[in-house]
């Protein structure tokens, strides 16, 4: 299967990429290509122009910048999965993205920009309070994760914008990601996945963020659950109570992998497991 | 576009359309037919090759992306007529029936053993998570990779299951 014909540009710089994207009718950014190329082969997407940022200098690497740890656009899932600089939730989510071959090639930022409804790292970045660092024709802007995932396969990126890095704020506390994959265990996209970040002060949960993926059209914060968790002692009973509230504000939809009832049930189970692990690590 | 890459140690160049996939470059321009096209949707892993030493699914990569890369295919494993330990393992432990998934399976095993020379059964099963086999039920593939791991480490492989029982 071949994609439809397109023009290909191996960008030499970010400016180069942004200029060509803004001059095209329908341009797409290619980093790892693990979602883009299969979609182009299936002709779900047929861009006129593919701008490959794979050779642009300065987009790789995981760097501590003082205000957080930045994961560059060309950092592959396999690198994210083992980086000691990154919180557990994001490392778990990267380690369970795709399969070995996909993790060797696909990028964390690519997965975020692709915004699949059942991606793993989207939920982790939401729970960790991640910030997207974006460059476009009008310069740089920052988009908080909770404003970045707009709809199924739709992010807040403009057509000529590039996700340059995601910044994970320096956070005390513990985090974790748990999922059930479509092929059982952790394999494949999430039927349901939950990421949690918890901060404990003197034995009390002082702050928390919980996010779900796979259950709706986009990764979503479970604010009611996080609010219910704050002020408790993080005990299994408190966590169970908070996790049981995920369907209060996270929209659930039926898909090929389960009914709304099933998704809500799994969402609660995964949230409970992720929160318990995060409390333990905090 | 002019694309040039090293495949199994030989430089291959060709003028290709940007939409040419790496697997087509390998099969049609380099003439190496060991790398299979299976599902063509990056699920089955039959097209797995090594790119700078790491496994990738060559049906999900454009040839132009791999310009300048070092690619190793199944044809690049055996040296001077002697099988690579993983190939030997698949032979000795009956790791294939129809053989269609075998080149990709072997490349994934090579990628694993490069990083983890003595994997547990669990690690082996996770490492071939991106490769589908419709014949064997994976059991003998896992045994074949264990055989190769022993060979690479210079250890006597366990006897085959069918002799133990």
Interface residues (C-beta under 8 A of the other chain):
Chain A: X1 X2 X3 X4 X5 X6 X7 X8 X10 X30 X33 X34 X37 X38 X40 X41 X42 X50 X52 X54 X78 X98 X99 X100 X101 X102 X104 X105 X187
Chain B: X1 X17 X18 X19 X20 X21 X24 X40 X41 X42 X45 X48 X51 X54 X55 X56 X57 X59 X60 X61 X62 X64 X65 X67 X108 X111 X112 X126 X127 X129 X130
